[in-house]
Amino acid sequence: GKGAIVREGLKLNASKNQGELVITLRTSSPTTVSLAATGKTKGNTSLGVKKSVGSDDFTKLMFPLSDQPAWNGVIRTIQLRFDANPRTLIEIDSITLK
């Protein structure tokens, strides 16, 4: 199945928010997690794709932002997409910018 978490209406200054977006989660089966952001342009720009192997233990997926050309200016929307088996359970402990 597929799902997404979207945060809209942001006014996030990318130059003041460098580093990595870190998602701490656990999944019951392998899951692909994609991160995208929207600035002044209309469409989402991909910031990376990571895979969670599926485990009872929490794991951290790290998306480096500083070296991404799309991570500049003012970020208006951040989107996390999840793609996995339809019966997969996804538990998110935290989403942070470090």
MOPAC internal coordinates of N, CA, C and O (Angstrom, degrees):
PM7 1SCF
backbone

  N    0.0000 0     0.00 0     0.00 0    0    0    0
  C    1.4206 1     0.00 0     0.00 0    1    0    0
  C    1.5150 1   110.65 1     0.00 0    2    1    0
  O    1.2310 1   121.46 1   -11.02 1    3    2    1
  N    1.2961 1   114.82 1   168.98 1    3    2    1
  C    1.4579 1   121.77 1  -179.75 1    5    3    2
  C    1.5132 1   109.26 1  -127.08 1    6    5    3
  O    1.2310 1   121.45 1   -31.40 1    7    6    5
  N    1.3304 1   114.84 1   148.60 1    7    6    5
  C    1.4496 1   120.77 1   177.26 1    9    7    6
  C    1.5110 1   109.32 1  -158.23 1   10    9    7
  O    1.2310 1   120.65 1   -10.59 1   11   10    9
  N    1.3240 1   116.36 1   169.41 1   11   10    9
  C    1.4626 1   119.98 1  -178.77 1   13   11   10
  C    1.5161 1   110.76 1  -151.69 1   14   13   11
  O    1.2310 1   121.81 1   -27.17 1   15   14   13
  N    1.3216 1   114.14 1   152.83 1   15   14   13
  C    1.4611 1   122.89 1   168.88 1   17   15   14
  C    1.5178 1   105.67 1  -117.39 1   18   17   15
  O    1.2310 1   120.44 1   -54.29 1   19   18   17
  N    1.3320 1   116.76 1   125.71 1   19   18   17
  C    1.4558 1   121.06 1  -177.69 1   21   19   18
  C    1.5208 1   109.09 1  -125.15 1   22   21   19
  O    1.2310 1   120.92 1   -46.72 1   23   22   21
  N    1.3180 1   115.85 1   133.28 1   23   22   21
  C    1.4671 1   120.86 1   174.23 1   25   23   22
  C    1.5169 1   107.12 1  -118.48 1   26   25   23
  O    1.2310 1   120.70 1   -66.17 1   27   26   25
  N    1.3314 1   116.27 1   113.83 1   27   26   25
  C    1.4578 1   122.20 1  -177.82 1   29   27   26
  C    1.5218 1   110.51 1  -108.44 1   30   29   27
  O    1.2310 1   120.82 1   -10.39 1   31   30   29
  N    1.3182 1   116.03 1   169.61 1   31   30   29
  C    1.4577 1   121.47 1   175.55 1   33   31   30
  C    1.5149 1   114.26 1    75.38 1   34   33   31
  O    1.2310 1   120.47 1  -159.16 1   35   34   33
  N    1.3213 1   116.70 1    20.84 1   35   34   33
  C    1.4631 1   120.58 1   179.44 1   37   35   34
  C    1.5252 1   110.79 1   -79.17 1   38   37   35
  O    1.2310 1   120.97 1   -21.73 1   39   38   37
  N    1.2953 1   115.76 1   158.27 1   39   38   37
  C    1.4646 1   123.49 1   170.22 1   41   39   38
  C    1.5193 1   106.32 1  -135.04 1   42   41   39
  O    1.2310 1   121.18 1  -120.71 1   43   42   41
  N    1.3240 1   115.35 1    59.29 1   43   42   41
  C    1.4571 1   123.41 1  -172.66 1   45   43   42
  C    1.5242 1   109.72 1   -90.07 1   46   45   43
  O    1.2310 1   120.67 1   -63.63 1   47   46   45
  N    1.3165 1   116.33 1   116.37 1   47   46   45
  C    1.4597 1   121.41 1   178.23 1   49   47   46
  C    1.5268 1   108.11 1   -77.56 1   50   49   47
  O    1.2310 1   120.42 1   -70.05 1   51   50   49
  N    1.3318 1   116.80 1   109.95 1   51   50   49
  C    1.4612 1   121.13 1  -175.26 1   53   51   50
  C    1.5265 1   112.09 1   -62.04 1   54   53   51
  O    1.2310 1   119.49 1   145.56 1   55   54   53
  N    1.3293 1   118.57 1   -34.44 1   55   54   53
  C    1.4681 1   119.94 1  -178.26 1   57   55   54
  C    1.5281 1   112.22 1   -68.25 1   58   57   55
  O    1.2310 1   120.01 1   156.95 1   59   58   57
  N    1.3240 1   117.59 1   -23.05 1   59   58   57
  C    1.4676 1   121.36 1   177.93 1   61   59   58
  C    1.5227 1   112.28 1   -95.43 1   62   61   59
  O    1.2310 1   120.36 1   175.65 1   63   62   61
  N    1.3144 1   116.92 1    -4.35 1   63   62   61
  C    1.4689 1   122.30 1  -177.75 1   65   63   62
  C    1.5220 1   109.45 1  -128.21 1   66   65   63
  O    1.2310 1   121.18 1  -109.87 1   67   66   65
  N    1.3028 1   115.35 1    70.13 1   67   66   65
  C    1.4596 1   122.51 1   179.92 1   69   67   66
  C    1.5243 1   109.29 1   -96.27 1   70   69   67
  O    1.2310 1   120.51 1    -5.09 1   71   70   69
  N    1.3030 1   116.62 1   174.91 1   71   70   69
  C    1.4637 1   120.66 1   178.56 1   73   71   70
  C    1.5065 1   111.10 1   111.30 1   74   73   71
  O    1.2310 1   120.98 1    48.29 1   75   74   73
  N    1.3384 1   115.74 1  -131.71 1   75   74   73
  C    1.4656 1   121.48 1  -176.18 1   77   75   74
  C    1.5176 1   110.69 1  -134.32 1   78   77   75
  O    1.2310 1   121.00 1   -34.32 1   79   78   77
  N    1.3195 1   115.70 1   145.68 1   79   78   77
  C    1.4556 1   121.24 1   167.46 1   81   79   78
  C    1.5221 1   105.03 1   -90.50 1   82   81   79
  O    1.2310 1   120.29 1   -56.99 1   83   82   81
  N    1.3325 1   117.05 1   123.01 1   83   82   81
  C    1.4619 1   122.16 1  -175.83 1   85   83   82
  C    1.5303 1   108.90 1  -116.20 1   86   85   83
  O    1.2310 1   120.88 1   -56.45 1   87   86   85
  N    1.3256 1   115.92 1   123.55 1   87   86   85
  C    1.4576 1   121.84 1   177.85 1   89   87   86
  C    1.5226 1   107.59 1  -111.95 1   90   89   87
  O    1.2310 1   120.80 1   -58.45 1   91   90   89
  N    1.3186 1   116.07 1   121.55 1   91   90   89
  C    1.4684 1   121.11 1   175.73 1   93   91   90
  C    1.5211 1   106.67 1  -100.88 1   94   93   91
  O    1.2310 1   120.49 1   -62.41 1   95   94   93
  N    1.3434 1   116.67 1   117.59 1   95   94   93
  C    1.4437 1   120.27 1  -175.66 1   97   95   94
  C    1.5211 1   110.87 1  -151.68 1   98   97   95
  O    1.2310 1   121.86 1   -12.47 1   99   98   97
  N    1.3279 1   114.05 1   167.53 1   99   98   97
  C    1.4618 1   120.17 1   168.79 1  101   99   98
  C    1.5188 1   107.27 1  -135.95 1  102  101   99
  O    1.2310 1   121.79 1   -32.80 1  103  102  101
  N    1.3258 1   114.18 1   147.20 1  103  102  101
  C    1.4621 1   120.86 1  -178.03 1  105  103  102
  C    1.5211 1   108.81 1  -132.72 1  106  105  103
  O    1.2310 1   120.77 1   -33.02 1  107  106  105
  N    1.3042 1   116.13 1   146.98 1  107  106  105
  C    1.4596 1   119.70 1  -177.53 1  109  107  106
  C    1.5264 1   112.79 1   -80.57 1  110  109  107
  O    1.2310 1   119.86 1   166.86 1  111  110  109
  N    1.3227 1   117.87 1   -13.14 1  111  110  109
  C    1.4654 1   122.35 1   174.91 1  113  111  110
  C    1.5282 1   107.96 1  -151.80 1  114  113  111
  O    1.2310 1   119.90 1   -12.55 1  115  114  113
  N    1.3306 1   117.80 1   167.45 1  115  114  113
  C    1.4650 1   119.46 1  -178.25 1  117  115  114
  C    1.5293 1   112.23 1   -53.36 1  118  117  115
  O    1.2310 1   121.26 1   -44.11 1  119  118  117
  N    1.3249 1   115.19 1   135.89 1  119  118  117
  C    1.4581 1   121.84 1  -175.55 1  121  119  118
  C    1.5250 1   109.37 1  -138.38 1  122  121  119
  O    1.2310 1   120.62 1   -43.78 1  123  122  121
  N    1.3169 1   116.42 1   136.22 1  123  122  121
  C    1.4572 1   121.97 1   174.46 1  125  123  122
  C    1.5230 1   107.91 1   -97.82 1  126  125  123
  O    1.2310 1   120.68 1   -51.30 1  127  126  125
  N    1.3418 1   116.31 1   128.70 1  127  126  125
  C    1.4605 1   122.33 1  -179.94 1  129  127  126
  C    1.5221 1   107.86 1  -117.29 1  130  129  127
  O    1.2310 1   120.53 1   -54.44 1  131  130  129
  N    1.3314 1   116.59 1   125.56 1  131  130  129
  C    1.4620 1   122.59 1  -179.97 1  133  131  130
  C    1.5219 1   108.91 1  -116.09 1  134  133  131
  O    1.2310 1   120.92 1   -40.38 1  135  134  133
  N    1.3271 1   115.85 1   139.62 1  135  134  133
  C    1.4634 1   122.23 1   177.95 1  137  135  134
  C    1.5173 1   108.65 1  -114.80 1  138  137  135
  O    1.2310 1   120.62 1   -46.36 1  139  138  137
  N    1.3273 1   116.41 1   133.64 1  139  138  137
  C    1.4600 1   121.54 1   176.96 1  141  139  138
  C    1.5200 1   108.65 1  -139.83 1  142  141  139
  O    1.2310 1   121.10 1   -23.03 1  143  142  141
  N    1.3315 1   115.50 1   156.97 1  143  142  141
  C    1.4633 1   121.05 1   179.07 1  145  143  142
  C    1.5198 1   109.40 1  -140.84 1  146  145  143
  O    1.2310 1   121.22 1   -23.99 1  147  146  145
  N    1.3182 1   115.28 1   156.01 1  147  146  145
  C    1.4575 1   122.35 1   176.48 1  149  147  146
  C    1.5138 1   108.40 1  -125.60 1  150  149  147
  O    1.2310 1   121.16 1   -49.89 1  151  150  149
  N    1.3119 1   115.39 1   130.11 1  151  150  149
  C    1.4645 1   121.57 1   174.31 1  153  151  150
  C    1.5137 1   108.75 1  -107.73 1  154  153  151
  O    1.2310 1   120.75 1    55.92 1  155  154  153
  N    1.3247 1   116.18 1  -124.08 1  155  154  153
  C    1.4651 1   120.94 1   179.53 1  157  155  154
  C    1.5193 1   112.44 1   -73.99 1  158  157  155
  O    1.2310 1   120.54 1   155.91 1  159  158  157
  N    1.3250 1   116.57 1   -24.09 1  159  158  157
  C    1.4603 1   119.82 1   179.63 1  161  159  158
  C    1.5235 1   110.11 1   -75.19 1  162  161  159
  O    1.2310 1   120.53 1   -18.52 1  163  162  161
  N    1.2955 1   116.58 1   161.48 1  163  162  161
  C    1.4697 1   121.52 1  -176.65 1  165  163  162
  C    1.5221 1   113.62 1   -77.94 1  166  165  163
  O    1.2310 1   119.49 1   146.36 1  167  166  165
  N    1.3313 1   118.57 1   -33.64 1  167  166  165
  C    1.4590 1   120.90 1  -174.22 1  169  167  166
  C    1.5159 1   113.54 1   -95.12 1  170  169  167
  O    1.2310 1   120.82 1   -19.74 1  171  170  169
  N    1.3374 1   116.03 1   160.26 1  171  170  169
  C    1.4591 1   122.02 1   175.52 1  173  171  170
  C    1.5191 1   109.76 1   -73.33 1  174  173  171
  O    1.2310 1   120.70 1   -38.20 1  175  174  173
  N    1.3212 1   116.27 1   141.80 1  175  174  173
  C    1.4495 1   122.35 1   176.06 1  177  175  174
  C    1.5199 1   108.15 1  -114.46 1  178  177  175
  O    1.2310 1   120.51 1   -52.26 1  179  178  177
  N    1.3167 1   116.63 1   127.74 1  179  178  177
  C    1.4676 1   121.36 1  -177.47 1  181  179  178
  C    1.5261 1   110.91 1   -67.12 1  182  181  179
  O    1.2310 1   121.41 1   -43.86 1  183  182  181
  N    1.3258 1   114.90 1   136.14 1  183  182  181
  C    1.4648 1   121.89 1   176.36 1  185  183  182
  C    1.5196 1   111.12 1  -114.44 1  186  185  183
  O    1.2310 1   120.05 1  -177.27 1  187  186  185
  N    1.3239 1   117.50 1     2.73 1  187  186  185
  C    1.4543 1   119.84 1   176.28 1  189  187  186
  C    1.5086 1   113.64 1   142.46 1  190  189  187
  O    1.2310 1   122.13 1   -17.94 1  191  190  189
  N    1.3341 1   113.52 1   162.06 1  191  190  189
  C    1.4587 1   122.43 1   177.99 1  193  191  190
  C    1.5207 1   107.42 1  -133.66 1  194  193  191
  O    1.2310 1   120.81 1   -48.74 1  195  194  193
  N    1.3321 1   116.05 1   131.26 1  195  194  193
  C    1.4668 1   121.94 1   178.68 1  197  195  194
  C    1.5187 1   108.75 1  -129.09 1  198  197  195
  O    1.2310 1   120.95 1   -19.03 1  199  198  197
  N    1.3330 1   115.79 1   160.97 1  199  198  197
  C    1.4691 1   120.55 1   179.35 1  201  199  198
  C    1.5174 1   110.76 1  -123.63 1  202  201  199
  O    1.2310 1   121.32 1   -45.19 1  203  202  201
  N    1.3161 1   115.08 1   134.81 1  203  202  201
  C    1.4554 1   122.68 1   171.42 1  205  203  202
  C    1.5235 1   106.13 1  -101.21 1  206  205  203
  O    1.2310 1   120.31 1   -48.41 1  207  206  205
  N    1.3348 1   117.02 1   131.59 1  207  206  205
  C    1.4671 1   120.42 1  -173.72 1  209  207  206
  C    1.5234 1   113.62 1   -77.01 1  210  209  207
  O    1.2310 1   119.95 1   160.54 1  211  210  209
  N    1.3068 1   117.71 1   -19.46 1  211  210  209
  C    1.4660 1   121.10 1  -175.04 1  213  211  210
  C    1.5114 1   109.42 1    93.02 1  214  213  211
  O    1.2310 1   120.66 1   -67.67 1  215  214  213
  N    1.3356 1   116.34 1   112.33 1  215  214  213
  C    1.4588 1   121.39 1  -175.05 1  217  215  214
  C    1.5184 1   109.95 1  -163.78 1  218  217  215
  O    1.2310 1   120.89 1   -19.50 1  219  218  217
  N    1.3399 1   115.91 1   160.50 1  219  218  217
  C    1.4663 1   120.54 1   173.09 1  221  219  218
  C    1.5178 1   111.42 1   -76.48 1  222  221  219
  O    1.2310 1   120.22 1   165.34 1  223  222  221
  N    1.3278 1   117.19 1   -14.66 1  223  222  221
  C    1.4649 1   122.26 1  -178.11 1  225  223  222
  C    1.5257 1   110.37 1   -94.14 1  226  225  223
  O    1.2310 1   121.06 1   -33.14 1  227  226  225
  N    1.3366 1   115.57 1   146.86 1  227  226  225
  C    1.4556 1   120.23 1   173.97 1  229  227  226
  C    1.5220 1   109.26 1   -70.84 1  230  229  227
  O    1.2310 1   121.04 1   -36.11 1  231  230  229
  N    1.3154 1   115.61 1   143.89 1  231  230  229
  C    1.4583 1   121.59 1   176.76 1  233  231  230
  C    1.5249 1   108.41 1  -132.43 1  234  233  231
  O    1.2310 1   120.65 1   -21.38 1  235  234  233
  N    1.3134 1   116.37 1   158.62 1  235  234  233
  C    1.4619 1   121.28 1   179.40 1  237  235  234
  C    1.5197 1   109.33 1  -108.72 1  238  237  235
  O    1.2310 1   121.17 1   -51.61 1  239  238  237
  N    1.3153 1   115.36 1   128.39 1  239  238  237
  C    1.4518 1   121.71 1   172.13 1  241  239  238
  C    1.5238 1   106.68 1  -105.48 1  242  241  239
  O    1.2310 1   120.37 1   -54.16 1  243  242  241
  N    1.3219 1   116.89 1   125.84 1  243  242  241
  C    1.4653 1   121.14 1  -175.33 1  245  243  242
  C    1.5214 1   110.31 1  -114.60 1  246  245  243
  O    1.2310 1   121.20 1   -54.94 1  247  246  245
  N    1.3250 1   115.30 1   125.06 1  247  246  245
  C    1.4510 1   122.42 1   178.17 1  249  247  246
  C    1.5302 1   108.49 1  -110.40 1  250  249  247
  O    1.2310 1   119.16 1   -76.69 1  251  250  249
  N    1.3444 1   119.21 1   103.31 1  251  250  249
  C    1.4633 1   120.96 1   177.26 1  253  251  250
  C    1.5327 1   110.00 1   -63.71 1  254  253  251
  O    1.2310 1   120.67 1   -47.79 1  255  254  253
  N    1.3203 1   116.33 1   132.21 1  255  254  253
  C    1.4591 1   120.81 1  -178.10 1  257  255  254
  C    1.5196 1   112.95 1  -107.19 1  258  257  255
  O    1.2310 1   120.25 1   146.04 1  259  258  257
  N    1.3156 1   117.13 1   -33.96 1  259  258  257
  C    1.4646 1   122.17 1  -171.74 1  261  259  258
  C    1.5205 1   113.15 1   -56.86 1  262  261  259
  O    1.2310 1   119.95 1   144.87 1  263  262  261
  N    1.3294 1   117.70 1   -35.13 1  263  262  261
  C    1.4618 1   120.46 1  -176.58 1  265  263  262
  C    1.5296 1   113.15 1   -95.41 1  266  265  263
  O    1.2310 1   120.02 1  -168.91 1  267  266  265
  N    1.3173 1   117.56 1    11.09 1  267  266  265
  C    1.4656 1   121.84 1  -179.43 1  269  267  266
  C    1.5303 1   110.39 1   -92.10 1  270  269  267
  O    1.2310 1   119.40 1   -59.21 1  271  270  269
  N    1.3332 1   118.75 1   120.79 1  271  270  269
  C    1.4650 1   120.42 1   178.22 1  273  271  270
  C    1.5321 1   112.99 1   -58.32 1  274  273  271
  O    1.2310 1   120.11 1   148.76 1  275  274  273
  N    1.3210 1   117.40 1   -31.24 1  275  274  273
  C    1.4702 1   120.97 1  -178.89 1  277  275  274
  C    1.5314 1   112.46 1   -73.88 1  278  277  275
  O    1.2310 1   120.25 1   163.28 1  279  278  277
  N    1.3402 1   117.12 1   -16.72 1  279  278  277
  C    1.4668 1   120.59 1  -178.79 1  281  279  278
  C    1.5283 1   108.25 1   -89.59 1  282  281  279
  O    1.2310 1   121.19 1  -103.88 1  283  282  281
  N    1.3382 1   115.32 1    76.12 1  283  282  281
  C    1.4637 1   120.13 1   178.45 1  285  283  282
  C    1.5190 1   109.15 1  -151.58 1  286  285  283
  O    1.2310 1   121.14 1   -16.48 1  287  286  285
  N    1.3156 1   115.42 1   163.52 1  287  286  285
  C    1.4603 1   120.29 1  -178.92 1  289  287  286
  C    1.5175 1   111.11 1    70.82 1  290  289  287
  O    1.2310 1   121.15 1    36.96 1  291  290  289
  N    1.3140 1   115.40 1  -143.04 1  291  290  289
  C    1.4612 1   121.73 1  -179.82 1  293  291  290
  C    1.5295 1   108.41 1  -106.47 1  294  293  291
  O    1.2310 1   120.85 1   -57.94 1  295  294  293
  N    1.3261 1   115.99 1   122.06 1  295  294  293
  C    1.4671 1   122.00 1   179.20 1  297  295  294
  C    1.5268 1   108.31 1   -87.03 1  298  297  295
  O    1.2310 1   120.81 1   -53.57 1  299  298  297
  N    1.3207 1   116.06 1   126.43 1  299  298  297
  C    1.4670 1   122.06 1  -178.15 1  301  299  298
  C    1.5285 1   113.14 1   -98.21 1  302  301  299
  O    1.2310 1   120.53 1   146.38 1  303  302  301
  N    1.3332 1   116.59 1   -33.62 1  303  302  301
  C    1.4659 1   121.43 1  -175.76 1  305  303  302
  C    1.5242 1   109.86 1  -141.52 1  306  305  303
  O    1.2310 1   120.82 1   -40.53 1  307  306  305
  N    1.3302 1   116.04 1   139.47 1  307  306  305
  C    1.4640 1   121.94 1   171.72 1  309  307  306
  C    1.5235 1   106.95 1  -122.21 1  310  309  307
  O    1.2310 1   120.92 1   -44.03 1  311  310  309
  N    1.3454 1   115.84 1   135.97 1  311  310  309
  C    1.4562 1   120.65 1  -177.76 1  313  311  310
  C    1.5273 1   110.28 1  -132.65 1  314  313  311
  O    1.2310 1   121.10 1   -49.37 1  315  314  313
  N    1.3219 1   115.50 1   130.63 1  315  314  313
  C    1.4688 1   122.74 1   172.23 1  317  315  314
  C    1.5155 1   107.45 1  -110.97 1  318  317  315
  O    1.2310 1   120.62 1   -54.53 1  319  318  317
  N    1.3243 1   116.43 1   125.47 1  319  318  317
  C    1.4680 1   121.37 1   178.02 1  321  319  318
  C    1.5177 1   109.18 1  -112.05 1  322  321  319
  O    1.2310 1   120.87 1   -38.46 1  323  322  321
  N    1.3156 1   115.95 1   141.54 1  323  322  321
  C    1.4610 1   122.76 1  -179.31 1  325  323  322
  C    1.5228 1   108.59 1  -121.34 1  326  325  323
  O    1.2310 1   120.55 1   -46.36 1  327  326  325
  N    1.3235 1   116.55 1   133.64 1  327  326  325
  C    1.4617 1   121.89 1   178.74 1  329  327  326
  C    1.5258 1   107.62 1  -133.55 1  330  329  327
  O    1.2310 1   120.80 1   -61.15 1  331  330  329
  N    1.3313 1   116.08 1   118.85 1  331  330  329
  C    1.4725 1   121.63 1  -176.64 1  333  331  330
  C    1.5206 1   109.53 1  -158.94 1  334  333  331
  O    1.2310 1   121.27 1    -2.30 1  335  334  333
  N    1.3206 1   115.17 1   177.70 1  335  334  333
  C    1.4568 1   121.75 1   172.91 1  337  335  334
  C    1.5368 1   108.06 1   -54.96 1  338  337  335
  O    1.2310 1   119.16 1   -40.50 1  339  338  337
  N    1.3279 1   119.21 1   139.50 1  339  338  337
  C    1.4683 1   120.85 1  -178.00 1  341  339  338
  C    1.5299 1   115.12 1   -55.51 1  342  341  339
  O    1.2310 1   119.07 1   156.17 1  343  342  341
  N    1.3178 1   119.37 1   -23.83 1  343  342  341
  C    1.4689 1   121.64 1  -179.21 1  345  343  342
  C    1.5339 1   113.10 1   -92.64 1  346  345  343
  O    1.2310 1   120.43 1  -174.45 1  347  346  345
  N    1.3085 1   116.78 1     5.55 1  347  346  345
  C    1.4665 1   121.05 1  -177.87 1  349  347  346
  C    1.5268 1   111.17 1   -69.22 1  350  349  347
  O    1.2310 1   120.95 1   -45.35 1  351  350  349
  N    1.3209 1   115.79 1   134.65 1  351  350  349
  C    1.4648 1   121.92 1   172.64 1  353  351  350
  C    1.5207 1   107.63 1   -98.57 1  354  353  351
  O    1.2310 1   121.00 1   -48.54 1  355  354  353
  N    1.3232 1   115.70 1   131.46 1  355  354  353
  C    1.4615 1   121.68 1   179.14 1  357  355  354
  C    1.5195 1   107.51 1  -120.67 1  358  357  355
  O    1.2310 1   120.83 1   -55.30 1  359  358  357
  N    1.3121 1   116.02 1   124.70 1  359  358  357
  C    1.4692 1   121.88 1   178.61 1  361  359  358
  C    1.5212 1   108.12 1  -120.74 1  362  361  359
  O    1.2310 1   120.70 1   -61.28 1  363  362  361
  N    1.3447 1   116.26 1   118.72 1  363  362  361
  C    1.4566 1   121.19 1  -179.62 1  365  363  362
  C    1.5200 1   108.50 1  -102.01 1  366  365  363
  O    1.2310 1   121.03 1   -56.35 1  367  366  365
  N    1.3216 1   115.63 1   123.65 1  367  366  365
  C    1.4660 1   121.49 1   177.58 1  369  367  366
  C    1.5202 1   110.69 1   -86.26 1  370  369  367
  O    1.2310 1   120.67 1   137.32 1  371  370  369
  N    1.3526 1   116.32 1   -42.68 1  371  370  369
  C    1.4672 1   118.75 1  -179.59 1  373  371  370
  C    1.5148 1   111.10 1  -160.68 1  374  373  371
  O    1.2310 1   121.67 1   -24.51 1  375  374  373
  N    1.3318 1   114.41 1   155.49 1  375  374  373
  C    1.4691 1   123.37 1   171.94 1  377  375  374
  C    1.5238 1   105.27 1  -131.95 1  378  377  375
  O    1.2310 1   120.39 1   -64.20 1  379  378  377
  N    1.3315 1   116.87 1   115.80 1  379  378  377
  C    1.4598 1   120.09 1  -176.36 1  381  379  378
  C    1.5277 1   110.90 1  -132.76 1  382  381  379
  O    1.2310 1   121.20 1   -21.67 1  383  382  381
  N    1.3093 1   115.30 1   158.33 1  383  382  381
  C    1.4602 1   122.61 1   172.93 1  385  383  382
  C    1.5024 1   106.93 1  -111.33 1  386  385  383
  O    1.2310 1   120.71 1   -63.88 1  387  386  385
  N    1.3433 1   116.25 1   116.12 1  387  386  385
  C    1.4731 1   120.61 1  -176.39 1  389  387  386
  C    1.4965 1   110.39 1  -118.45 1  390  389  387
  O    1.2310 1   120.10 1   180.00 1  391  390  389

